Amino acid sequence: MESEFLTTMALTFKLATVTTLILLIIAVPLASFLVFSKIRFKSIIETIVSMPLVLPPSVLGFYLLLAFSPASAIGSFLTEHGIRLAFSFEGLVVGSVLFSLPFMVHPIQSALSQVPLSIIEASYTLGKSKIETMIKVVLPTIRHGLISGIVLAFAHTVGEFGVILMIGGNIPGETRVASIAIYDEVESLNYAMAHQYALTLFIVTFSILLLVYTLNKKSLGEIK
């Protein structure tokens, strides 16, 4: 049982880590686009990004399950190329990236909106490219937003349930993460094991949030 607990927790944090890294790569350019772009229909994109905040997880999970099914065009294409997303770890990653997207994008977007355009223009004047300006000027300036996004996305992924259950099921060692294990143990009336999973998640998420608030407070203090 202890081995199963460790396997489940390791899978949970593996999913959260992979999801957070992918989101970080996606969120920075997406947030930059949302802040600096002036296209007419930007509000539609912002709405799509924010949908997981209000959309029931089971709704997203249901449509992802349909999309991953071999009966769908997307699922059929993936199956033909040897890719199986339904009831697999890879499928959990896809679902987690979509469901946790606003938790990474919004803090970065908020931080970017506070960056003075003058320092960006000054960087361009000095001959720096857009990529150099982003890496050497903008990212250090918004580090508090980056930290918040990383921590919130990680913590949110650790606590996911609805999306994970819909597209991953409860396969030990492959899709059985801690939130699913808690539900499973409660269904089996094994409250002691459910408590072990729940307490571990509580301690981890509390520690993560405490860390981000502490780092952000220190970061804001340095700026002042």
C-alpha positions as CSV (number, residue, x, y, z in Angstrom):
1,M,0.0,0.0,0.0
2,E,2.9,2.4,0.8
3,S,4.4,1.6,-2.6
4,E,1.1,2.5,-4.3
5,F,0.9,5.7,-2.3
6,L,4.4,6.8,-3.4
7,T,3.7,5.8,-7.0
8,T,0.5,7.9,-7.0
9,M,2.1,10.9,-5.4
10,A,5.1,10.7,-7.8
11,L,2.7,10.6,-10.8
12,T,0.7,13.6,-9.4
13,F,3.8,15.8,-9.1
14,K,5.2,14.5,-12.4
15,L,1.9,15.6,-14.1
16,A,2.0,19.0,-12.3
17,T,5.7,19.6,-13.3
18,V,5.3,18.6,-17.0
19,T,2.1,20.7,-17.2
20,T,3.7,23.7,-15.6
21,L,6.7,23.6,-17.9
22,I,4.5,23.4,-21.0
23,L,2.3,26.2,-19.7
24,L,5.3,28.4,-19.1
25,I,6.4,28.1,-22.7
26,I,2.9,28.8,-23.9
27,A,1.8,31.5,-21.5
28,V,4.6,34.1,-21.9
29,P,4.0,34.7,-25.6
30,L,0.2,34.3,-25.2
31,A,0.1,36.8,-22.4
32,S,2.4,39.2,-24.4
33,F,0.0,38.9,-27.3
34,L,-3.0,39.7,-25.1
35,V,-1.4,42.7,-23.6
36,F,0.4,44.3,-26.6
37,S,-1.8,43.2,-29.5
38,K,-4.4,45.6,-30.8
39,I,-6.4,43.2,-33.0
40,R,-10.2,43.7,-33.0
41,F,-11.3,40.3,-31.7
42,K,-8.8,40.0,-28.9
43,S,-11.6,39.8,-26.4
44,I,-12.7,36.5,-27.9
45,I,-9.3,35.0,-27.3
46,E,-9.2,36.3,-23.8
47,T,-12.6,34.7,-23.2
48,I,-11.4,31.3,-24.5
49,V,-8.3,31.5,-22.3
50,S,-10.5,32.3,-19.2
51,M,-13.2,29.7,-19.9
52,P,-11.7,27.0,-17.6
53,L,-12.2,29.4,-14.6
54,V,-16.0,29.1,-14.9
55,L,-16.5,26.0,-17.0
56,P,-17.3,22.8,-15.0
57,P,-14.3,20.5,-15.3
58,S,-16.5,17.6,-16.4
59,V,-17.6,19.6,-19.4
60,L,-14.1,20.1,-20.6
61,G,-13.2,16.5,-19.8
62,F,-16.2,15.2,-21.7
63,Y,-15.4,17.0,-24.9
64,L,-11.7,16.1,-24.7
65,L,-12.8,12.5,-24.2
66,L,-14.9,12.7,-27.3
67,A,-12.1,14.4,-29.2
68,F,-9.6,11.7,-28.2
69,S,-12.0,8.9,-29.1
70,P,-11.1,6.9,-32.3
71,A,-14.6,7.6,-33.5
72,S,-13.7,11.3,-33.9
73,A,-11.7,12.8,-36.7
74,I,-8.9,14.0,-34.3
75,G,-8.9,10.7,-32.4
76,S,-8.8,8.7,-35.6
77,F,-5.9,10.7,-36.9
78,L,-4.0,10.2,-33.7
79,T,-4.7,6.5,-33.6
80,E,-3.5,6.1,-37.1
81,H,-0.2,7.6,-36.0
82,G,0.1,5.4,-32.9
83,I,-0.9,8.1,-30.5
84,R,-3.4,7.3,-27.7
85,L,-4.5,10.2,-25.5
86,A,-7.7,8.8,-23.9
87,F,-6.8,7.0,-20.6
88,S,-3.1,7.8,-20.8
89,F,-0.7,10.1,-19.1
90,E,-0.2,12.1,-22.2
91,G,-3.9,12.7,-22.3
92,L,-3.8,13.9,-18.7
93,V,-1.1,16.4,-19.8
94,V,-3.2,17.8,-22.6
95,G,-6.3,18.2,-20.4
96,S,-4.2,19.7,-17.5
97,V,-2.6,22.2,-19.9
98,L,-6.0,23.4,-21.1
99,F,-7.6,23.5,-17.7
100,S,-4.8,25.3,-15.9
101,L,-4.0,27.7,-18.7
102,P,-5.6,30.8,-17.2
103,F,-3.8,30.2,-13.9
104,M,-0.5,30.7,-15.7
105,V,-1.6,33.3,-18.2
106,H,-3.5,35.8,-16.0
107,P,-0.7,36.5,-13.5
108,I,1.8,37.0,-16.3
109,Q,-0.7,39.1,-18.3
110,S,-1.3,41.3,-15.2
111,A,2.5,41.8,-14.6
112,L,3.1,42.6,-18.3
113,S,0.4,45.2,-18.3
114,Q,2.4,47.1,-15.6
115,V,5.7,47.1,-17.5
116,P,6.5,50.7,-18.7
117,L,6.6,50.8,-22.5
118,S,9.5,53.2,-22.2
119,I,11.9,50.5,-21.1
120,I,10.9,48.3,-24.0
121,E,11.3,51.1,-26.4
122,A,14.6,52.0,-24.9
123,S,15.8,48.4,-25.4
124,Y,14.8,48.6,-29.1
125,T,16.6,51.9,-29.4
126,L,19.8,50.3,-28.2
127,G,19.5,47.7,-31.0
128,K,18.1,44.8,-29.0
129,S,15.8,42.4,-30.8
130,K,12.3,41.5,-29.5
131,I,13.5,38.2,-28.2
132,E,16.5,39.8,-26.4
133,T,14.2,42.5,-25.0
134,M,11.8,39.9,-23.7
135,I,14.5,37.7,-22.1
136,K,16.8,40.4,-20.7
137,V,14.4,43.3,-20.0
138,V,10.8,42.2,-19.7
139,L,11.0,38.8,-18.0
140,P,13.2,40.0,-15.1
141,T,10.8,42.9,-14.6
142,I,7.7,40.6,-14.3
143,R,9.4,37.9,-12.2
144,H,6.7,38.2,-9.5
145,G,4.1,37.4,-12.1
146,L,6.1,34.5,-13.4
147,I,6.5,33.1,-9.9
148,S,2.8,33.5,-9.2
149,G,1.8,31.8,-12.5
150,I,4.2,28.9,-12.0
151,V,3.0,28.2,-8.5
152,L,-0.7,28.6,-9.2
153,A,-0.6,26.4,-12.3
154,F,1.4,23.7,-10.4
155,A,-0.9,23.8,-7.4
156,H,-4.1,23.8,-9.5
157,T,-2.8,20.8,-11.5
158,V,-2.1,18.9,-8.3
159,G,-5.7,19.4,-7.2
160,E,-7.4,18.6,-10.5
161,F,-10.2,16.0,-10.4
162,G,-13.0,16.3,-12.9
163,V,-11.0,16.6,-16.1
164,I,-8.5,14.0,-14.9
165,L,-11.3,11.5,-14.1
166,M,-13.1,12.0,-17.4
167,I,-10.1,11.6,-19.7
168,G,-7.8,9.4,-17.6
169,G,-10.0,7.2,-15.5
170,N,-8.3,5.4,-12.6
171,I,-5.4,3.4,-13.9
172,P,-2.7,2.8,-11.2
173,G,0.7,4.0,-12.2
174,E,-0.6,5.7,-15.4
175,T,-3.5,8.0,-14.7
176,R,-4.3,7.5,-11.0
177,V,-3.2,10.8,-9.4
178,A,-3.8,11.8,-5.8
179,S,-7.2,13.5,-6.2
180,I,-8.6,10.4,-7.9
181,A,-7.0,8.2,-5.2
182,I,-8.8,10.2,-2.5
183,Y,-12.1,9.7,-4.2
184,D,-11.4,6.0,-4.7
185,E,-10.4,5.5,-1.1
186,V,-13.5,7.3,0.3
187,E,-15.7,5.1,-2.0
188,S,-14.0,2.1,-0.4
189,L,-14.5,3.5,3.1
190,N,-10.7,3.5,3.5
191,Y,-10.7,6.9,5.3
192,A,-7.2,6.4,6.8
193,M,-5.6,6.1,3.3
194,A,-7.8,9.0,2.0
195,H,-6.6,11.1,4.9
196,Q,-2.9,10.3,4.0
197,Y,-3.4,11.5,0.4
198,A,-5.5,14.5,1.5
199,L,-3.1,15.7,4.2
200,T,-0.1,15.3,1.9
201,L,-1.8,17.5,-0.7
202,F,-2.9,20.0,1.9
203,I,0.6,20.4,3.2
204,V,2.2,20.6,-0.2
205,T,-0.3,23.2,-1.6
206,F,-0.1,25.3,1.6
207,S,3.7,25.3,1.5
208,I,3.7,26.3,-2.2
209,L,1.2,29.1,-1.7
210,L,3.1,30.4,1.4
211,L,6.3,30.4,-0.6
212,V,4.8,32.4,-3.5
213,Y,3.3,35.0,-1.2
214,T,6.6,35.3,0.6
215,L,8.6,35.6,-2.6
216,N,6.2,38.1,-4.1
217,K,6.2,40.2,-0.9
218,K,10.0,40.3,-1.0
219,S,10.0,41.0,-4.8
220,L,7.6,44.0,-4.4
221,G,9.7,45.2,-1.4
222,E,12.8,45.3,-3.6
223,I,10.9,47.2,-6.4
224,K,9.8,49.8,-3.9
